[in-house]
């Protein structure tokens, strides 16, 4: 991508992201700052409460303190400022693993990874199951929260065998039903 941008002489806001100057991005790009710092805060919370975590849904409790203590330069970004001072209960880690570690600790992470291993085993049953599992992980990684409804819905379908090909083909069942009705008329 950087090669194409340079070759085509494209310039603008998003070009900086492809130059991989992380120090510059950290100081000037609020999206980059949020996607790096917020998960880091989750791991800092985990370091403070490694066994049980801070509790489900409580990532935001010490978020402001940790951000001000370690990453105060980010307060110049509007979204960060708002999440620290105006709406602290809306702060999230923006990362599934960081959030699970922060909120659930080692015990919760172990249970979660065990559950995901079970889902992976079930996803091996078919192509659609593997796709649904990959889609569920992609949704969560991109949209932040392990409480994300689509994640749990897709994971539940995979775990329950919905995509494993164990359901009867609806068209075949309908054809059988029509055939039986026709046989009754003949008899």
C-alpha positions as CSV (number, residue, x, y, z in Angstrom):
1,X,0.0,0.0,0.0
2,X,2.7,2.5,0.8
3,X,4.3,1.8,-2.6
4,X,1.0,2.6,-4.4
5,X,0.5,5.7,-2.4
6,X,4.0,7.0,-3.3
7,X,3.7,5.9,-6.9
8,X,0.4,7.5,-7.5
9,X,1.4,10.6,-5.4
10,X,-1.7,10.4,-3.2
11,X,-1.7,12.7,-0.2
12,X,-4.0,13.3,2.7
13,X,-5.0,12.3,6.2
14,X,-4.8,8.6,5.8
15,X,-1.4,8.6,4.1
16,X,0.4,9.2,7.5
17,X,-0.9,5.8,8.7
18,X,1.1,4.0,6.0
19,X,4.4,5.7,6.8
20,X,4.6,3.7,10.0
21,X,5.9,6.6,12.0
22,X,4.3,5.4,15.2
23,X,5.6,8.2,17.4
24,X,4.0,10.8,15.0
25,X,0.7,8.8,14.9
26,X,0.6,8.5,18.6
27,X,0.8,12.2,19.0
28,X,-1.4,13.4,16.1
29,X,-3.9,10.6,15.3
30,X,-6.7,10.2,17.9
31,X,-7.8,6.9,16.3
32,X,-4.3,5.4,16.5
33,X,-3.9,6.7,20.1
34,X,-7.2,5.1,21.1
35,X,-6.4,1.8,19.4
36,X,-3.0,1.5,21.1
37,X,-3.5,3.1,24.5
38,X,-7.0,1.8,25.4
39,X,-5.9,-1.9,25.1
40,X,-2.7,-1.0,27.0
41,X,-4.8,0.3,29.8
42,X,-6.7,-3.0,29.9
43,X,-3.4,-4.9,30.3
44,X,-2.4,-2.4,33.0
45,X,-5.6,-3.2,34.8
46,X,-4.8,-6.9,34.4
47,X,-1.4,-6.3,36.0
48,X,-3.1,-4.8,39.0
49,X,-5.7,-7.6,39.4
50,X,-4.2,-10.6,37.7
51,X,-6.2,-13.5,39.2
52,X,-9.9,-12.3,39.0
53,X,-9.6,-9.1,37.0
54,X,-11.6,-6.0,37.8
55,X,-14.9,-7.7,37.1
56,X,-17.1,-7.9,34.1
57,X,-18.1,-4.5,32.8
58,X,-15.7,-2.6,35.1
59,X,-12.9,-1.8,32.7
60,X,-13.9,1.9,32.9
61,X,-13.5,2.1,36.7
62,X,-9.8,2.8,36.8
63,X,-9.5,3.8,33.2
64,X,-9.3,7.6,33.8
65,X,-6.7,7.2,36.6
66,X,-4.5,5.0,34.5
67,X,-4.9,7.2,31.4
68,X,-4.0,10.4,33.3
69,X,-1.1,8.7,35.1
70,X,0.5,7.1,32.1
71,X,-0.9,8.6,28.9
72,X,-2.0,12.2,29.8
73,X,-0.8,13.6,26.4
74,X,-3.9,11.9,24.9
75,X,-6.2,14.3,26.7
76,X,-5.8,16.8,23.8
77,X,-8.0,14.5,21.7
78,X,-11.7,15.2,22.0
79,X,-12.8,11.6,22.3
80,X,-10.3,10.8,24.9
81,X,-11.1,13.9,26.9
82,X,-14.8,13.1,26.8
83,X,-14.2,9.5,28.0
84,X,-12.1,10.6,30.9
85,X,-14.1,13.6,32.2
86,X,-17.6,13.5,30.7
87,X,-18.5,9.9,30.0
88,X,-16.1,7.6,31.8
89,X,-18.6,4.7,31.9
90,X,-18.5,4.5,28.1
91,X,-14.8,3.7,28.0
92,X,-13.9,0.4,26.5
93,X,-10.6,-1.3,25.7
94,X,-11.4,-1.5,22.0
95,X,-9.8,-5.0,22.0
96,X,-11.3,-8.4,22.9
97,X,-8.2,-9.9,24.6
98,X,-7.3,-6.8,26.5
99,X,-10.9,-6.6,27.8
100,X,-11.1,-10.2,28.8
101,X,-7.7,-10.0,30.6
102,X,-8.7,-6.7,32.4
103,X,-12.2,-7.7,33.4
104,X,-11.9,-11.5,34.0
105,X,-8.3,-12.0,35.0
106,X,-6.4,-15.3,34.5
107,X,-9.4,-17.4,35.6
108,X,-11.8,-15.8,33.2
109,X,-9.2,-15.9,30.4
110,X,-8.6,-19.6,30.9
111,X,-12.3,-20.3,30.8
112,X,-12.8,-18.2,27.8
113,X,-9.9,-19.8,25.9
114,X,-11.2,-23.2,26.8
115,X,-14.6,-22.3,25.5
116,X,-13.1,-21.0,22.3
117,X,-11.1,-24.2,21.9
118,X,-14.3,-26.1,22.1
119,X,-15.9,-23.9,19.5
120,X,-12.9,-24.3,17.2
121,X,-13.2,-28.1,17.6
122,X,-16.9,-27.8,16.6
123,X,-16.1,-25.4,13.8
124,X,-14.0,-28.1,12.1
125,X,-17.3,-29.8,11.3
126,X,-17.9,-27.9,8.1
127,X,-16.9,-25.0,5.9
128,X,-19.8,-22.8,7.0
129,X,-19.0,-23.4,10.6
130,X,-15.4,-22.3,10.1
131,X,-16.5,-19.2,8.2
132,X,-19.0,-18.3,10.9
133,X,-16.3,-18.7,13.6
134,X,-13.9,-16.5,11.6
135,X,-16.6,-14.0,11.0
136,X,-17.4,-13.9,14.8
137,X,-13.8,-13.3,15.7
138,X,-13.4,-10.6,13.0
139,X,-16.5,-8.8,14.2
140,X,-15.3,-8.7,17.8
141,X,-11.7,-7.7,16.9
142,X,-13.0,-4.9,14.8
143,X,-15.9,-3.7,16.9
144,X,-14.4,-4.0,20.3
145,X,-16.5,-5.9,22.8
146,X,-16.9,-9.5,23.7
147,X,-20.4,-8.5,24.7
148,X,-21.1,-7.8,21.1
149,X,-24.3,-9.6,20.2
150,X,-23.3,-10.9,16.8
151,X,-20.3,-12.6,18.3
152,X,-22.2,-14.6,20.8
153,X,-24.9,-15.4,18.3
154,X,-22.5,-16.7,15.7
155,X,-20.5,-18.6,18.4
156,X,-23.7,-20.1,19.7
157,X,-24.7,-21.3,16.3
158,X,-21.2,-22.8,15.7
159,X,-21.2,-24.4,19.1
160,X,-24.7,-25.7,18.7
161,X,-23.9,-27.4,15.4
162,X,-26.2,-25.1,13.3
163,X,-23.5,-24.9,10.5
164,X,-22.3,-28.4,10.8
165,X,-24.6,-29.7,8.1
166,X,-26.7,-31.8,10.5
167,X,-29.9,-30.1,9.5
168,X,-32.1,-31.8,6.9
169,X,-32.1,-30.0,3.5
170,X,-35.4,-28.1,3.5
171,X,-36.0,-28.7,-0.2
172,X,-35.5,-32.4,0.2
173,X,-37.9,-32.5,3.1
174,X,-40.5,-30.6,1.1
175,X,-40.1,-32.9,-1.8
176,X,-40.5,-35.9,0.4
177,X,-43.7,-34.4,1.9
178,X,-45.1,-33.7,-1.6
179,X,-44.3,-37.2,-2.7
180,X,-46.1,-38.7,0.3
181,X,-49.2,-36.7,-0.4
182,X,-49.1,-37.9,-4.0
183,X,-48.8,-41.5,-2.9
184,X,-51.8,-41.1,-0.6
185,X,-53.9,-39.9,-3.6
186,X,-52.9,-42.9,-5.7
187,X,-53.8,-45.4,-2.9
